[in-house]
Amino acid sequence: MAKTRISISLEQGQDERIRQHAERAGMGVSEYLVHAATRQMAESDAIEE
């Protein structure tokens, strides 16, 4: 499957917190952010149904 790159802007310090959380979860930053976004989308979809 082809991948798409997305650029995001963060407040100062958020990048380090995300890196730390990703590391604790045993994931890379991209994988962690995709996982978090996917969970949020599933939660939103469930609420809307």
Contact map, one row per residue, 1 for C-alpha under 8 A:
1110000000000000000000000000000000000000000000000
1111000000000000000000000000000000000000000000000
1111100000000000000000000000000000000000000000000
0111110000000000000000000000000000000000000000000
0011111000000000000000000000000000000000000000000
0001111100000000000000000000000000000000000000000
0000111110000000000000000000000000000000000000000
0000011111000000000000000000000000000000000000000
0000001111100000000000000000000000000000000000000
0000000111111110000000000000000000000000000000000
0000000011111110000000000000000000000000000000000
0000000001111110000000000000000000000000000000000
0000000001111111100000000000000000000000000000000
0000000001111111110000000000000000000000000000000
0000000001111111111000000000000000000000000000000
0000000000001111111100000000000000000000000000000
0000000000001111111110000000000000000000000000000
0000000000000111111111000000100000000000000000000
0000000000000011111111100001100000000000000000000
0000000000000001111111110000000000000000000000000
0000000000000000111111111000000000000000000000000
0000000000000000011111111111100100000000000000000
0000000000000000001111111111100000000000000000000
0000000000000000000111111110000000000000000000000
0000000000000000000011111110000100000000000000000
0000000000000000000001111111000000000000000000000
0000000000000000000001111111101100000000000000000
0000000000000000001001100111111100000000000000000
0000000000000000011001100011111110000000000000000
0000000000000000000000000001111111000000000000000
0000000000000000000000000011111111100000000000000
0000000000000000000001001011111111110000000000000
0000000000000000000000000000111111111000000000000
0000000000000000000000000000011111111100000000000
0000000000000000000000000000001111111110000000000
0000000000000000000000000000000111111111000000000
0000000000000000000000000000000011111111100000000
0000000000000000000000000000000001111111110000000
0000000000000000000000000000000000111111111000000
0000000000000000000000000000000000011111111100000
0000000000000000000000000000000000001111111110000
0000000000000000000000000000000000000111111111000
0000000000000000000000000000000000000011111111100
0000000000000000000000000000000000000001111111110
0000000000000000000000000000000000000000111111111
0000000000000000000000000000000000000000011111111
0000000000000000000000000000000000000000001111111
0000000000000000000000000000000000000000000111111
0000000000000000000000000000000000000000000011111
